[in-house]
Amino acid sequence: MIYDREEKVRALEAVIFAAEAPCDEERLAAVLEVPVAHVDGLVRELMAQMSDSALQIVRLAGGYHMATRPRFAGYVQRLREPEPERLSPQALETLAIIAYLQPITRPEIDEIRGVNSAGSVNSLLEKGLVGISARKDAPGRPFLLVTTSHFLSTFGLNDLSELPDISPAETDFREQLRDLVPGQPEAGEPGGEGDPDAGRPTRGDGPAAGVDEARGGGHS
């Protein structure tokens, strides 16, 4: 297939910039009208051309996305006043459990945490970080919870294999999860209500400590 390669690289830059979510290779190939096998090479050329730019092409949630480089995080953050709101330690611990043990039901999460996790689960569902995949074939038919593509983008992951290594089979699994997030969870979440999440996570700058959104600034 013959085409103007430089034109396609520039078009690729425009498409990734304009996209609201990461674009996978199949989508980019269709938009650019090139073979899927050529997309990786075009992306590499674009990355090389942007090596001195404040922007970069990153791979998130199985696709390509444009983001600001970490060194410019402070400038982007000052633009995004007020200061970013964060997930509470309770919600982060719940999210970590779902990420590592998915699909998992809320009663199973409660058993691991030793408290009612309804508030945290509802908060994560509202934020789009977790979703419901099906119902478990068990008494009460509880919902099975899984992480979403928004979770991957938020925490700067291409797929779940990039999660930090821990050993769910070990008895200190919960302690390992606590090591991944700042602070310690409160003693409980009475009645599953009033989970003290401070609000939505907001975009930050690359895979951080699992607190703020790791996507590096998006379009600029």
KOLTORLO-5156 format. One line per 2 residues: number of its first residue (from 1); their letters; for each residue x, y, z of N, C-alpha, C. Coordinates in pm, whole numbers, plus 32768, in hexadecimal, padded with zeros to 4 digits. Each point is the difference from the previous one (the first is absolute). Example, Ala and Ser with C-alpha at 12.3 -4.5 7.8 and 13.67 -1.06 7.14 Angstrom:
// KOLTORLO-5156
1) as) 8527,7DC7,830C,7FA7,8077,8000,805A,8078,8000 ~ 7FDD,8069,7FB8,8052,8077,8006,7FB3,806D,8049 .
This chain:
// KOLTORLO-5156
1) mi) 8054,7F89,8000,7FAC,8077,8000,8058,807D,8000 ~ 7FEB,8059,7FA1,8050,8078,7FF2,7FB4,8078,8039 .
3) yd) 8043,804C,8058,7FC3,807B,8036,806E,805D,8030 ~ 7FDC,807D,8016,805E,8064,8031,8013,7FE8,8095 .
5) re) 8073,7FC5,8023,8015,7FD9,808B,8002,8078,805F ~ 8041,806C,7FD8,8006,8076,8055,7F73,8039,8017 .
7) ek) 7FAE,7FFD,7F98,7F76,802D,800E,7FB6,7FAB,8065 ~ 8014,7F7D,7FFE,7FBC,7FA7,805D,8030,8015,8090 .
9) vr) 8082,801D,8010,8034,801B,8087,7FBF,807E,8038 ~ 7FF6,8068,7FAE,7FC2,807D,802D,7F6B,7FEA,801D .
11) al) 7FBF,7FB0,7FAB,7F73,7FE0,8016,7FED,7FB2,8081 ~ 805E,7FA3,801B,7FFC,7FB2,807B,8007,805C,8079 .
13) ea) 8058,8063,7FFA,800D,805F,806E,7F7C,8049,8018 ~ 7FC0,802B,7F93,7F81,8048,800D,7F92,7FA7,8039 .
15) vi) 7FFC,7F84,7FD3,7F97,7FA4,802D,800F,7FE0,8094 ~ 807A,7FE0,802A,8015,7FDF,808D,7FE3,8079,8058 .
17) fa) 8026,8078,7FD2,7FE4,807A,804B,7F6A,8016,8011 ~ 7FB5,7FE9,7F95,7F71,801C,8002,7FAE,7F95,8047 .
19) ae) 8035,7F88,800D,7FB4,7F92,803B,7FE6,8018,8094 ~ 7F89,7FE1,802D,7FDC,8011,808C,802F,7F8C,8056 .
21) ap) 8020,7F90,7FC3,802D,7F89,8048,8070,7FBE,7FAF ~ 8051,7FAB,803F,806B,7FBC,7FB7,7FCA,7FB4,7F86 .
23) cd) 8047,800A,7F8F,7FD8,7FBD,7F84,8059,7F86,7FEB ~ 7FC2,7F8D,7FE8,8050,7F89,7FE7,802F,7FFD,7F6F .
25) ee) 8056,7FA1,7FDF,803C,7FFC,7F7B,7F9A,7FEA,7F92 ~ 7F9A,7FAF,801C,7F99,7FE6,7F9B,7FB4,8080,7FDE .
27) rl) 7FDE,804E,8067,7FB8,807D,7FE9,8056,8064,7FB4 ~ 807F,800C,8027,805A,805D,7FBC,8014,7FD8,7F6E .
29) aa) 800D,7F7D,7FE6,8013,7FD1,7F77,7F88,8024,7FAA ~ 7F89,7FF1,8038,7F87,801F,7FB4,7FF7,8095,7FE2 .
31) vl) 801F,8053,8061,7FF7,8091,7FEE,806B,8032,7F9E ~ 8079,7FCA,800D,806E,802C,7FAA,7FFF,7FBD,7F77 .
33) ev) 7FB0,7F96,7FF4,7FF9,7FB1,7F84,8088,7FC4,7FDD ~ 803A,7FBD,8062,807E,7FB8,7FED,7FF1,7F75,803D .
35) pv) 8055,7FA1,7FDB,7FFA,7F7A,803D,801D,8007,8096 ~ 7FBF,7FAB,804C,8015,7FFD,8092,8093,7FEB,8021 .
37) ah) 8043,7FAD,7FB0,808D,7FE2,8019,805B,807A,7FF3 ~ 7FD0,806A,7FBF,8051,8078,7FEC,7FF2,8063,8073 .
39) vd) 7F99,7FF1,8054,7FE3,8063,8067,8072,800D,8064 ~ 8037,7F8F,802B,806B,8005,8063,8077,8052,7FCD .
41) gl) 8025,7FEC,7F84,806E,804C,7FC7,7FE3,8094,7FF7 ~ 7F83,8022,7FDC,7FD9,808D,7FF9,8003,8040,808B .
43) vr) 7FD3,7FB5,8064,8002,8033,8089,8090,8019,802E ~ 8058,7FA4,7FE1,808D,800F,8027,803E,807C,7FBE .
45) el) 7FDE,8017,7F82,8033,8076,7FBC,7FCC,807F,8043 ~ 7F80,8000,8022,7FC7,8074,8043,8041,8018,8087 .
47) ma) 8017,7F93,804B,8042,800E,8083,808B,803E,7FF0 ~ 8048,7FD5,7F9B,8087,8035,7FE9,7FF9,8094,7FDE .
49) qm) 7F9F,8027,7FB0,7FF2,808C,7FD9,7FD6,8058,8076 ~ 7FBE,7FC3,8063,7FD2,804B,8074,8060,7FF7,8076 .
51) sd) 8078,7FCF,7FE9,805D,7FE9,806F,8023,807F,804C ~ 7FFC,8075,7FBE,801E,807E,8042,7F83,804F,8024 .
53) sa) 7F8D,7FC2,7FF0,7F81,8045,801C,7FD7,7FF0,8092 ~ 7FAE,805A,8030,7FC7,7FF4,8087,7F94,7F95,8003 .
55) lq) 7FD8,7FD1,7F8A,7F9B,7F97,7FF5,8043,7F7D,7FD9 ~ 7FBD,7F93,8020,8034,7F7B,7FDC,7F8C,7FA4,7FDE .
57) iv) 8020,7F96,7FB7,7F9D,7F99,7FE2,8016,7F8F,8064 ~ 7F96,7FDA,8047,8009,7F95,8063,7F9C,7F93,7FDE .
59) rl) 801B,7F89,802F,7FA5,7F8F,7FEA,7FB0,7FEA,807F ~ 7F7D,8010,7FF4,7FA5,7FF2,8071,7F87,7FAD,7FD8 .
61) ag) 7FD5,7FA8,805A,7F85,7FB2,7FEB,7FFA,7FC0,7F75 ~ 8072,7FCE,7FD1,8003,7FBA,7F81,8005,8059,7F86 .
63) gy) 8012,8083,8012,8003,805B,7F8F,8068,806D,8014 ~ 8002,8060,7FA2,8060,806D,8006,7FB9,8082,8025 .
65) hm) 8045,8051,8051,7FC4,807C,802F,806D,806B,8009 ~ 7FD9,807E,7FF3,8060,806D,800B,7FF8,803B,808C .
67) at) 8073,8016,803D,8004,8032,808A,8075,805E,8010 ~ 7FFA,8054,8069,8072,8055,801F,806C,7FAD,8044 .
69) rp) 807C,802C,7FF4,806F,7FBB,8041,8000,8020,8096 ~ 802D,7F9F,8053,7FFD,8013,8092,8045,807E,8031 .
71) rf) 806A,802D,7FBC,8049,8076,8031,7FAB,807E,7FFE ~ 7F93,7FFF,7FB2,7FAA,8076,7FF8,7F82,7FF3,8055 .
73) ag) 8000,7F9D,8058,7F89,7FE5,8053,7FD8,8079,8054 ~ 8063,8045,803A,7FE1,8073,8055,7FB4,806C,7FB8 .
75) yv) 8027,801C,7F82,7FBC,8067,7FB3,7F70,7FD8,7FE2 ~ 7FF0,7F81,7FD7,7F7A,7FCF,7FE0,7FA8,8001,807C .
77) qr) 803A,7FDA,8073,7FB3,7FFC,807B,7FD2,808B,802A ~ 8056,8064,7FEF,7FD7,8088,8023,7F8F,8032,7FA7 .
79) lr) 7FFE,7FCF,7F84,7F92,8022,7FA6,7F7D,7FC7,8031 ~ 8009,7F8B,803E,7F89,7FB7,8029,7FDE,801A,8092 .
81) ep) 7FF7,807D,8023,7FD2,8021,8087,7F6C,7FDD,800A ~ 7FCE,7FD7,8075,8048,7FF1,807D,8056,7F82,8001 .
83) ep) 8043,7FE9,806F,8055,7F8A,800F,7FB0,7F80,7FE5 ~ 803F,7F99,7FC8,7FB7,7F85,7FE0,7FC6,7FBC,807B .
85) er) 7F87,7FCF,7FF0,7FC1,7FB4,806C,8030,7F70,7FF7 ~ 8000,7FBE,8071,8039,7F7A,8005,7F9B,7F98,8030 .
87) ls) 801E,7F84,7FDD,7FB4,7F91,8037,802C,7FE9,8090 ~ 7FA2,7FD8,8054,8021,7FE1,808B,804E,7F7D,8008 .
89) pq) 8048,7FEA,806E,8045,7F7F,8012,7FA0,7F8A,7FF8 ~ 7F84,8011,8034,7F9E,7F93,7FFA,7FE0,7FDB,7F6F .
91) al) 7FE8,8068,7FAD,7FDE,7FE6,7F75,8077,7FC5,7FB5 ~ 8078,8031,801D,8077,7FCC,7FBE,8018,7F6D,8022 .
93) et) 7FED,7FDD,807F,8012,7F74,8027,7F99,7FA8,7FBB ~ 7F84,802F,7FFA,7F96,7FB5,7FBC,8021,7FF0,7F6C .
95) la) 802E,806C,7FC2,8024,7FFC,7F72,8073,7F9F,7FE8 ~ 8062,7FFE,8059,8071,7FA5,7FF0,7FD2,7F6F,8008 .
97) ii) 7FA6,7FE3,805D,7FCB,7F77,800F,7FBB,7FD5,7F7F ~ 7FAE,8059,7FC9,7FB9,7FE0,7F84,8063,7FEB,7F8F .
99) ay) 8064,8057,7FF6,8061,7FF7,7F93,804A,7F7C,8000 ~ 8026,7FD0,8077,8052,7F86,8008,7FAD,7F80,8002 .
101) lq) 7F85,8007,8032,7FB2,7F85,8011,7F85,7FF8,7FA6 ~ 7FF1,805D,7FA4,7F89,8002,7FAA,7FF4,7F82,7FAA .
103) pi) 7F82,7FD8,7FE2,7F84,803A,8032,7FE5,7FD8,8091 ~ 7FC9,805C,804C,7FEC,7FE9,8090,7F7F,8043,802B .
105) tr) 7FBC,7FC6,8061,7F83,803A,8030,8019,805B,8078 ~ 7F9F,8056,801D,8010,8058,8073,8008,7FB4,8084 .
107) pe) 7FAF,7F96,8016,8011,7FB3,807C,808C,7FC6,800E ~ 803D,7FD6,7F91,8088,7FCC,8007,8064,806E,8025 .
109) id) 7FE7,8079,7FCD,8053,8072,8026,7FF1,801E,8095 ~ 7F83,7FFD,802F,7FE6,8018,808F,804C,7F9D,8057 .
111) ei) 8003,7F82,7FD3,8044,7F98,804E,8096,801C,8008 ~ 803A,802D,7F92,8090,801E,7FFF,801E,807A,8057 .
113) rg) 7FAD,8068,7FF5,801B,807D,8048,7FD2,7FFA,8091 ~ 7F9D,7FAC,801C,7FCE,7FF8,8088,7F9C,806D,8023 .
115) vn) 7FD3,804C,7F9C,7F9D,806A,8015,7FA0,8001,7F8A ~ 7F91,8048,800F,7FA0,8011,7F94,803B,8061,7F99 .
117) sa) 800B,7FD3,7F84,8041,8050,7F98,7F9F,803F,7F9D ~ 7F80,8003,8023,7F9B,8033,7FA2,801E,808F,7FD6 .
119) gs) 8026,8054,8060,801B,808C,7FDF,8071,800F,7F9C ~ 806D,7FB7,8017,8073,8007,7FA5,7FDC,7FC8,7F76 .
121) vn) 7FBA,7F90,7FFD,7FDC,7FC4,7F7F,7FA6,805E,7FB0 ~ 7F9B,803A,8043,7FA7,805D,7FBB,804C,8079,7FC9 .
123) sl) 8060,8031,804F,8050,8072,7FD4,8053,7FDD,7F85 ~ 803C,7F89,8000,8051,7FD5,7F8E,7FAB,7FEA,7F83 .
125) le) 7F87,7FCC,8013,7FA4,7FEF,7F90,7FDA,8087,7FC5 ~ 7FE4,8061,8055,7FDA,8086,7FD2,8071,8042,7FB2 .
127) kg) 807B,7FE7,8029,8074,803B,7FBE,8026,7FB5,7F80 ~ 7FC2,7F8D,7FE8,801E,7FB4,7F88,8081,7FB1,8006 .
129) lv) 803A,7FF3,8079,807C,7FB5,800F,7FE6,7F6A,8006 ~ 7F8A,7FD8,802B,7FD9,7F73,7FFF,7F76,7FF5,7FBF .
131) gi) 7FE1,7F87,7FD5,7F7F,7FE7,7FC3,7FCE,7F76,8027 ~ 7F89,7FDF,7FD2,7FC2,7F7F,801D,8007,7FAA,7F82 .
133) sa) 803C,7F8B,800C,8010,7FAA,7F8B,7F90,7F99,7FF2 ~ 7FCC,7FD1,8071,7F99,7F99,7FFE,7FD0,7FE9,808F .
135) rk) 7FB0,7F97,8013,7FD8,7FD7,8087,803F,7F79,801E ~ 802B,7FED,807B,803D,7F81,8025,7F95,7F98,8019 .
137) da) 801C,7F86,7FD5,7FA2,7F91,8016,800E,7FD1,8090 ~ 7FC4,804D,8059,8008,7FE5,8090,7F82,8037,8040 .
139) pg) 7FE2,7FDA,807C,7F89,8035,8043,7FFB,8098,7FFD ~ 7F8E,8035,7FD8,7FF1,8090,7FF7,802E,8039,7F7C .
141) rp) 8044,7FAE,7FAF,8031,802C,7F7E,8046,8088,8007 ~ 806A,800E,8051,8043,8081,800E,8046,802A,7F80 .
143) fl) 800E,8082,7FEE,8045,8035,7F8B,8096,7FE3,8006 ~ 803A,7FE3,7F8E,8091,7FEF,7FF4,803C,8084,7FD2 .
145) lv) 8060,8032,804C,803E,8081,7FE6,8085,7FEE,7FB8 ~ 801B,8056,7F9F,807E,8000,7FB6,802D,8090,7FEB .
147) tt) 8080,8012,7FE3,8030,8085,7FDE,7FDD,801F,7F6E ~ 8005,807E,7FDD,7FD9,802E,7F7B,8078,8035,7FB2 .
149) sh) 7FEA,801F,7F80,8069,803F,7FB1,8021,808A,8037 ~ 7F9C,8041,803E,8019,8082,803F,8061,7FF1,8075 .
151) fl) 7FF8,7F90,8047,805F,7FE3,806B,808E,7FFA,7FC7 ~ 8011,7FB8,7F90,8084,7FF4,7FC3,8036,8089,7FD9 .
153) st) 7FAE,8051,7FBD,802C,8084,7FD7,8020,8058,8078 ~ 7FAB,7FF8,8066,800F,8053,8076,8085,7FE7,8045 .
155) fg) 802A,7F81,8009,8079,7FDE,8048,8076,7FE5,7FA3 ~ 7FF3,8029,7F82,8072,7FF8,7FA5,802B,7F74,7FDD .
157) ln) 7FA1,7FA5,7FF0,801F,7F74,7FE2,7FD2,7FDD,7F74 ~ 804F,7FAF,7FBB,7FD4,7FCD,7F7F,7FA4,7F88,8012 .
159) dl) 8022,7FA9,8060,7FA9,7F91,8023,801E,7FD7,8091 ~ 7FB5,7F9F,8033,800C,7FDA,808D,8085,7FBE,8021 .
161) se) 8047,7FD0,7F9B,8082,7FC2,801B,8066,8065,8035 ~ 7FE3,8081,7FF1,805C,8067,802D,7FE8,8029,8091 .
163) lp) 7F9F,7FC1,8043,7FEC,8019,808F,807C,7FD3,804E ~ 8021,8042,806F,8070,7FD3,8052,7FF0,7F6F,802A .
165) di) 806D,7FB8,8009,7FFC,7F72,8023,7FE4,7FEE,8095 ~ 7F96,7FB7,801E,7FE5,7FD3,8089,7FCD,7F71,7FF5 .
167) sp) 7FF1,7FBE,8072,7FD8,7F74,8001,7F7B,7FED,8046 ~ 7F90,8003,7FB4,7F7C,7FF2,803D,7FED,7F81,8051 .
169) ae) 8050,7F99,7FE5,7FEF,7F82,8049,8039,8007,808D ~ 8055,8062,801A,803E,8009,8083,7FA0,8039,8067 .
171) td) 8015,7FDD,807E,7FA5,802B,806A,8008,8095,801C ~ 806E,8040,7FD9,800E,808F,801A,7FD7,8053,7F87 .
173) fr) 7FA2,7FCB,7FB0,7FD4,8045,7F87,7FD0,808D,801E ~ 7FAF,800F,806A,7FCB,8084,801E,8070,805F,8027 .
175) eq) 8062,7FCE,8048,8071,8055,8025,804E,802B,7F83 ~ 800C,7FA7,7F9F,8044,8024,7F84,7FB3,806E,7FB7 .
177) lr) 7F7B,7FF5,8001,7FAF,8068,7FC1,8013,8085,8046 ~ 8004,7FFE,8085,8012,807B,804B,8084,8045,7FDD .
179) dl) 8064,7FB0,7FE1,8082,8039,7FDC,7FFA,804C,7F7C ~ 7F9A,7FE4,7FAE,7FF5,8040,7F7E,7FBC,8087,8008 .
181) vp) 7FBB,801E,806E,7FB3,807C,800A,802B,804E,807B ~ 7FF1,8085,7FFD,8028,8050,8073,7F9B,7FF6,8071 .
183) gq) 802D,800B,807C,7FA6,8001,8072,7FC8,7F77,801E ~ 7FB0,7FF8,8067,7FC0,7F83,8027,7F69,8013,8000 .
185) pe) 7FB3,7F9A,7FD8,7F6F,800B,8000,7FCC,8016,808E ~ 7F8B,8041,8006,7FBF,8012,8081,7FCE,7F79,8033 .
187) ag) 7FD0,7FFF,807B,7FD6,7F82,803E,7F8A,7FC3,7FBA ~ 7FA9,8051,7FC4,7F8C,7FC6,7FBE,7FB4,8067,7FB1 .
189) ep) 7F9C,7FD4,7FB9,7FAA,8056,7FB1,7F71,7FDF,8029 ~ 7FCD,803B,806C,7F81,7FDA,803A,7F90,7FF8,7F99 .
191) gg) 7FC3,7F8A,7FFB,7F8D,7FEC,7FAB,801D,800F,7F6C ~ 807E,800A,7FDD,8021,800E,7F74,7FE7,808C,7FCC .
193) eg) 7FDF,8062,8055,7FE1,8086,7FD3,806E,805F,802C ~ 8002,8074,7FBF,805B,8068,802B,8092,7FE1,7FEA .
195) dp) 8022,7FB8,7F98,808E,7FE7,7FE5,8045,8085,7FEC ~ 8067,801F,8050,8039,8085,7FFD,805D,801A,7F8B .
197) da) 7FD4,7FDE,7F87,8050,8023,7F8B,8001,8097,7FF3 ~ 8072,8037,7FE7,8009,8090,7FF3,7FCC,802F,7F7A .
199) gr) 7FE9,7FA8,7FA1,7FCA,8026,7F80,803F,7FB0,7F90 ~ 7FEC,8031,7F87,8036,7FBA,7F8E,8097,8009,7FFB .
201) pt) 8044,7F96,7FCE,808D,8011,7FE4,800D,805C,7F88 ~ 806B,804E,7FF7,8012,8058,7F8E,8083,7FE2,7FBB .
203) rg) 800E,8030,7F86,8073,7FDA,7FB0,8080,8038,8038 ~ 8064,7FA8,8003,8082,8028,8032,806B,7FEB,7F99 .
205) dg) 8062,7FAF,801D,8073,7FFC,7FA8,8048,7F80,7FEF ~ 7FCA,7F95,7FDC,8048,7F83,7FF4,7FDE,7FA9,8073 .
207) pa) 801A,7F7F,7FFC,7FD8,7FA5,806A,8038,802C,8085 ~ 7FA9,8033,8054,802B,8030,8083,7FE4,7F97,8068 .
209) ag) 7FE8,8029,807B,7FF0,7FA0,806D,7F72,7FCE,800A ~ 7FB8,7FFE,7F92,7F78,7FCD,8002,7FA0,8060,8042 .
211) vd) 8017,8084,7FF4,7FAA,8061,8042,7FBB,8056,7F99 ~ 804D,8050,7FB4,7FC6,8056,7F9D,7FFF,7FBA,7F7A .
213) ea) 7FB4,8035,7FA2,8002,7FC9,7F7A,808C,800E,7FC8 ~ 802E,7F94,7FC3,808B,8001,7FD2,800E,8033,7F74 .
215) rg) 7F93,801A,7FBA,800D,802D,7F78,803E,8089,7FFF ~ 8067,800E,7FB4,8051,8077,8007,7FCA,8079,7FBC .
217) gg) 7F91,8035,8027,7FD5,8082,7FD3,7FA7,8003,7F87 ~ 7FFC,7F96,7FAF,7FA7,8000,7F8E,8026,8068,7F99 .
219) hs) 7F9A,8036,7FB5,801C,8060,7F98,802E,8081,803E ~ 8056,8047,7FBC,802A,8082,802D,7FF3,8062,7F8E .
